[in-house]
Amino acid sequence: MGIYNIHGGHSLQCRGASGFLDEVNEDRKVKNKVIELLRLAGHTVYDCTDDIGRTQGQNLNNIKNKCNVHNADLDVSIHLNSGRNDPNGDGKTGGVEVWNYSNKTAAISDRICANISSALGITNRGTKYTHGYFILNNTKAPAILVECCFVDDKDDYSHWNADKCSAAIVSGILNAAVSAGTSNPKTSEKTPKPTTPAAKPTTSTAKIHVVHQVFAKDKGWLPEVIDFNTTNGNGYSGLFGRPLVGFRAKTKGEASIAGYLKYRAHKKGGPWFGWRTDYDKDSSGDTFAGTCKSEIDGLQFYIQGVSGKHVRYRVHTSEDGWLAWVTDYGEGLNGYAGIFGHAIDAVQIEVV
């Protein structure tokens, strides 16, 4: 029986690429299933994923250190690619490729590429070699880096299935047929919730309040709202019929008690914007998710720094009315509130 180190690329604090698919979300799905299938086949498998590194350097070193504790036969780094920039679909898939340090892993790499290409019906970009990737250079065991597909290619997205991809990887590693064993995860599998650093201990049982505010198209920033149905008669931030083009939210009170609100917005017809923390400024000095120009059709939230608390939220669109409640990041249909292509015009949110 073999010994394997498996990890998803990047971390929850230092995230990878995003578009139609979010790299960190999807590589965790694949990583989890690969580990499950290898263990079911009787192999020893270590999960060397890092979820706490705040910079690329910290993330890579954390993964290397976890891998090098074990005397493994193979290290497998799972990623999703970017750079196709094909939001409309050109009828061509970006496809799969696997990176290697040397030809010692070529046979496994070739099998994985062929298997994923066949299982998903996407282009086989083939086995590639580099001495420029940190993980390939610094693990004790031979390592490969799998780029499963392109997050920003609509054609790849239409073919994506994390379970099938996982089975294809395991089949390539073991050189044996492996069944995915589950249905399409885009309709049946919940996105894993992010793991957050341990919360500071507190004895407070007081409610955590959320302040949220919408930038409505052609109207600018509307008044702040606290929680769900507490400070205005309608119980939401937004204006029916005026799409959101910017959004911000934060917990109210001391961070040691109230924690931090993490959230991001999805651009209508485009990718996910980066994660935001409360009203904190980013490198451009902005304190909100979005551009204040492009319409928003998806939102995701979770709370960080406190234990036992959850973010509960829902959104409204002109086409659909109020959509179903979502609790935390990863719950609900596809792990977000909204329907891609339908602009959000109102938001309700609270911490429970």
Beta strands, then each sheet from edge to edge (+ up, - down):
strand 1: 3-8
strand 2: 44-47
strand 3: 74-81
strand 4: 96-100
strand 5: 124-129
strand 6: 143-150
strand 7: 209-216
strand 8: 220-221
strand 9: 225-226
strand 10: 237-238
strand 11: 244-252
strand 12: 260-267
strand 13: 276-277
strand 14: 289-290
strand 15: 296-304
strand 16: 311-317
strand 17: 321-322
strand 18: 326-327
strand 19: 344-351
sheet 1: 2+ 1+ 3+ 6+ 4- 5-
sheet 2: 8+ 7- 9+
sheet 3: 8+ 7- 11+ 14-
sheet 4: 10+ 19- 16+ 17-
sheet 5: 10+ 19- 16+ 18-
sheet 6: 13+ 12- 15+
end
